Amino acid sequence: MALLGALAGGCIHVEAPQLQAQSMEFTGIDGNGLAFRVVFNAYNPNGYELNIRELNAQLTLNNNDAGSSVTAVGTVLPPQRWVPVTANVTVPWNGAPAYLMAAAGSPTVNYTLHGQVVVEHYLSLRASFSTSGSVPREFFMRGAVGSVNSMINSVLPGFGGLRVQ
């Protein structure tokens, strides 16, 4: 009952955390598509911990939606300080043409991650975020070519010297 009174009186105030992408790294390829790891810097402006329950986002490469999903759950943000939050990004196979076109067109690829984070502290709060940056074209090309080579050589082990350039 005290919680309901506090809510009604407006005593509980939760400010949304701030998220900024710090780094993105190619981690591999699997049946779902291309996998990346993104490290965010997250800041909790509140005087108490916030639990990240969900983090969902879409990755756009040179203004082309890559159809990707970003997920991170189970992270605790300590009060009033910046901490790293790691998320996994999957670009499904149907998003591959968008990233290949983006990578082929210029020496750098501009990316934008936009989405929502859900945090909890007595109540759930959904906050939008958007962060952007750029990575060298080789980031995508090197990861994709290395993964394709590994797949070819695992399927055709007798062709151990087969390489995609």
C-alpha positions as CSV (number, residue, x, y, z in Angstrom):
1,M,0.0,0.0,0.0
2,A,2.9,2.4,0.7
3,L,4.2,1.8,-2.8
4,L,0.8,2.7,-4.3
5,G,0.8,5.9,-2.1
6,A,4.3,6.8,-3.3
7,L,3.3,6.2,-6.9
8,A,0.2,8.3,-6.5
9,G,2.1,11.1,-4.8
10,G,4.7,11.2,-7.5
11,C,7.6,10.3,-5.1
12,I,9.1,7.8,-7.4
13,H,11.0,9.4,-10.3
14,V,13.1,7.3,-12.7
15,E,15.3,9.1,-15.3
16,A,16.1,7.1,-18.5
17,P,19.7,5.9,-18.9
18,Q,21.9,7.3,-21.6
19,L,23.5,4.9,-24.1
20,Q,26.4,5.5,-26.5
21,A,28.0,2.9,-28.8
22,Q,31.7,2.5,-27.9
23,S,32.8,-0.3,-30.2
24,M,31.6,-2.9,-32.6
25,E,33.4,-6.2,-33.4
26,F,32.7,-8.9,-35.9
27,T,32.3,-12.2,-34.0
28,G,31.4,-14.8,-36.6
29,I,28.8,-16.3,-38.8
30,D,26.1,-18.9,-38.1
31,G,22.8,-20.2,-39.5
32,N,21.1,-17.0,-38.4
33,G,23.5,-14.6,-40.2
34,L,26.4,-12.4,-39.3
35,A,27.2,-11.8,-35.6
36,F,28.7,-8.7,-34.0
37,R,29.3,-7.6,-30.5
38,V,28.6,-4.0,-29.6
39,V,29.8,-2.4,-26.4
40,F,27.8,0.5,-25.2
41,N,28.7,3.1,-22.5
42,A,25.6,3.4,-20.4
43,Y,25.0,6.1,-17.8
44,N,22.4,5.8,-15.0
45,P,21.6,9.4,-13.9
46,N,19.6,8.1,-10.9
47,G,20.8,7.7,-7.3
48,Y,19.9,4.0,-7.3
49,E,20.6,0.9,-9.5
50,L,18.6,0.3,-12.6
51,N,18.2,-3.2,-14.1
52,I,18.2,-3.4,-17.9
53,R,15.5,-5.9,-18.7
54,E,15.6,-5.5,-22.5
55,L,17.6,-3.7,-25.1
56,N,16.3,-3.9,-28.6
57,A,17.6,-2.0,-31.6
58,Q,17.9,-1.9,-35.4
59,L,21.2,-1.5,-37.2
60,T,21.2,0.8,-40.3
61,L,24.2,0.8,-42.6
62,N,24.6,3.9,-44.9
63,N,20.9,4.5,-44.4
64,N,20.0,0.9,-45.4
65,D,18.1,-1.2,-42.8
66,A,20.2,-4.3,-42.3
67,G,17.2,-6.1,-40.7
68,S,19.3,-6.8,-37.6
69,S,18.4,-7.2,-34.0
70,V,20.4,-6.2,-31.0
71,T,19.8,-7.9,-27.7
72,A,21.2,-7.5,-24.2
73,V,19.5,-8.5,-21.0
74,G,20.3,-8.9,-17.3
75,T,22.6,-5.9,-16.9
76,V,22.7,-3.8,-13.7
77,L,23.5,-0.1,-14.1
78,P,25.0,1.4,-10.9
79,P,23.9,4.9,-9.9
80,Q,25.5,8.0,-11.4
81,R,28.4,6.5,-13.4
82,W,29.2,5.2,-16.9
83,V,29.6,1.5,-17.3
84,P,30.1,-0.8,-20.3
85,V,27.1,-2.9,-21.5
86,T,27.7,-5.6,-24.1
87,A,25.1,-6.5,-26.6
88,N,24.9,-9.1,-29.4
89,V,23.9,-8.0,-32.9
90,T,22.7,-10.4,-35.5
91,V,22.4,-9.3,-39.1
92,P,20.2,-12.0,-40.7
93,W,21.0,-13.4,-44.1
94,N,18.3,-11.4,-45.8
95,G,20.1,-8.2,-44.5
96,A,23.4,-9.2,-46.1
97,P,22.7,-7.4,-49.4
98,A,22.3,-4.1,-47.5
99,Y,25.6,-4.4,-45.7
100,L,27.5,-5.6,-48.8
101,M,26.1,-2.7,-50.8
102,A,27.0,-0.3,-48.0
103,A,30.5,-1.7,-47.7
104,A,31.2,-1.7,-51.4
105,G,30.2,1.9,-52.0
106,S,32.7,3.8,-49.8
107,P,35.9,3.4,-47.7
108,T,33.8,3.8,-44.5
109,V,30.4,2.6,-43.6
110,N,28.2,4.8,-41.4
111,Y,26.0,3.0,-39.0
112,T,23.1,4.0,-36.7
113,L,21.7,1.9,-33.9
114,H,18.3,3.1,-32.8
115,G,16.0,1.3,-30.5
116,Q,14.6,1.1,-26.9
117,V,15.9,0.1,-23.6
118,V,13.6,-1.2,-20.8
119,V,14.9,-0.6,-17.2
120,E,13.3,-1.5,-13.9
121,H,13.2,0.2,-10.5
122,Y,9.9,-0.7,-8.9
123,L,8.4,0.3,-12.3
124,S,9.4,-0.5,-15.9
125,L,10.6,2.4,-18.0
126,R,11.0,2.3,-21.7
127,A,13.4,4.8,-23.2
128,S,14.4,5.4,-26.8
129,F,18.0,5.9,-27.9
130,S,20.0,6.4,-31.0
131,T,23.7,6.3,-31.6
132,S,25.8,6.4,-34.7
133,G,29.3,6.2,-35.9
134,S,31.4,4.8,-38.8
135,V,33.6,1.8,-39.3
136,P,36.1,1.0,-42.2
137,R,34.7,-1.0,-45.1
138,E,37.2,-3.7,-44.3
139,F,35.4,-4.3,-41.0
140,F,32.5,-6.0,-42.9
141,M,34.5,-7.3,-45.8
142,R,37.2,-9.0,-43.7
143,G,34.7,-10.6,-41.4
144,A,32.4,-11.9,-44.3
145,V,35.3,-13.2,-46.4
146,G,36.9,-15.0,-43.5
147,S,33.6,-16.6,-42.5
148,V,32.8,-17.6,-46.1
149,N,36.2,-19.2,-46.4
150,S,35.7,-21.2,-43.1
151,M,32.2,-22.3,-44.3
152,I,33.6,-23.5,-47.7
153,N,36.5,-25.3,-46.1
154,S,34.2,-27.0,-43.5
155,V,31.8,-28.2,-46.2
156,L,34.5,-29.2,-48.7
157,P,37.4,-30.4,-46.5
158,G,39.2,-31.8,-49.5
159,F,39.6,-28.3,-50.9
160,G,41.6,-27.0,-47.9
161,G,43.3,-24.4,-50.1
162,L,40.1,-22.9,-51.5
163,R,39.9,-19.2,-50.6
164,V,37.4,-16.5,-51.5
165,Q,39.2,-13.2,-52.2
